[in-house]
Amino acid sequence: MPKAPEPKKMEIIEKPIFRADYEMELVDSDWLKAAVKPKNFIDFIPEQCILCEGCVDICPWYCIFMLDPTSVAESGNVELARQIDGNDILFLIDDNACTRCNLCVERCPTGALVQSQVAGGKSKRGARAMGTVPQTQKAT
């Protein structure tokens, strides 16, 4: 009987935990209304996020980002940069890429992501899918 081949070793891919190379743009309500998207969107509740990155891993469109505060400062958005503490992580969902497939909502273990409706270009909570999370909230 022939001998079975040796299994190949698994390739280890280094993945950055928090990206610093994302380029942010502000999206205004007129753009949001004109976009051909469902009236639903993914809303974010920062107080419930544990920075587990489950949503980042499951997103088929690679549109969920957890960004280092330095990328915010480099974007030129002074107002947002003032709101972010040096130890915070900025969570955001790129509305251009998001199809509202809801996989991230289903994957979130704490309910930090929920599907909401857009009314008049604004979310019910007002913040859209972005918020800062202190690194101290990260699950260990």
N, C-alpha and C positions, 0 to 999 in steps of 0.2 A: 504494500500500500504506500502511495507517495506521501511524503511528509508535507504537512500544511505549512504555508509560508509564514514567516514571522510577521506579526501585525506592525503596521507603521506607527511611529510615535506621533502623538497629537501635536499639531502645531500650536504654539502659544502666541497669541496675538496681543500685543500690548495696546490697551485702549486707554486713552486719557480719561480721567474721571471727570474733570471739569474743563470745558473748552475755553480757549482764550482767542480763537481766530474767527469767531462769528461776527459778521457785519450786520448791525442793526439799522433798521429804518422805521420811522414812525408811520403807522397806518391810520389815516383819518377816517371818520365815519362815512364820508362820501365814497371813498374807495370801497369800504366794506359793503355799503349798500349796492354799489354797482357790480361787485364781484359775483360771479355765478357760483354761489355756494349755498348750502342749505341754511335755513334760518337758525340752525343750532350751531353752537360752537363749544369748545372745551373750556370750561372755567376752572380756575385754580384757587384753592384755599391754602395759603402758605402755612397757616398755623397747624395744619394736619400733615404736612409733608415731612417725611423722614429721610429724604435724599437717597432713597434706595436705588434709584435709577431704573426701576422696573419699566416705567413708561418709556424711557429712552431706548431700552433694549428691545421692546416689542413694537415700536413704531415702524411700520413698513415704509414710510416716506421720509424717515430721518428728519423730522421737523420739530422734535422736542429737544431743547437744549438746557443744560445747566451750566451757566457761565460764571467764570471768575470775575470779580468786580473790576479788574483792570481793563477787561474788554469793554465795559460800559464807559469808563472814563475815556478810553481811546476813541469811542464812537462819536464823541462830541455832544452827546446828550447831557448837558450840564445839570438840568433839573433832576433827571433820573440818577445821575452820579452822586448828587448831594443826598439823595434818599437812601443810598446803599452804604451800609457799614462795611469796613474792610474785611470783616469775617463772614459776610453774607454771600450767598450764592444766588444769582439771578436765574429764575426759572422762566422759560418762555416757550411758546409754541408759535412757529412761523405760520401765519395765516395763509400765506401764498401756497405753501406746500400741503397743509393739513386738509384731508378729505373728510374729516369728522367720522372716521371709521369706528371710533369708540373703543378700540382695543386698549388704549392707555387707561381709559376710565375703568374698564373691566379688570385690568391688571393691578391698579393702584390698591395696595393693601389697607390704606388708611382712609380712603374716600377723599383725598385731597384734590382729585380731578373729578369733575362732574360735567354732564352735558347741560347747557343752558340755552336760552333763546335770546336772539338779538332783537331788540325792539327799538326802532328808530336809529339804528346804527350804534346803539350802546347796549351793554349787557345790563342785566338787572342789578348786579353788584357794582358795576362801573369800571372794574379793573381789567377786564379781558383776561386772557390766559397768560398772565405775567405776574410775577411777584418775587419778593426776596425771602429767602429762608436762611436763618442763622445756621452755620455749620454745626452748632451744638445740638441741633435737632436730628443730626444724622444717626441712623440706627447703627448699632455696633454688632 
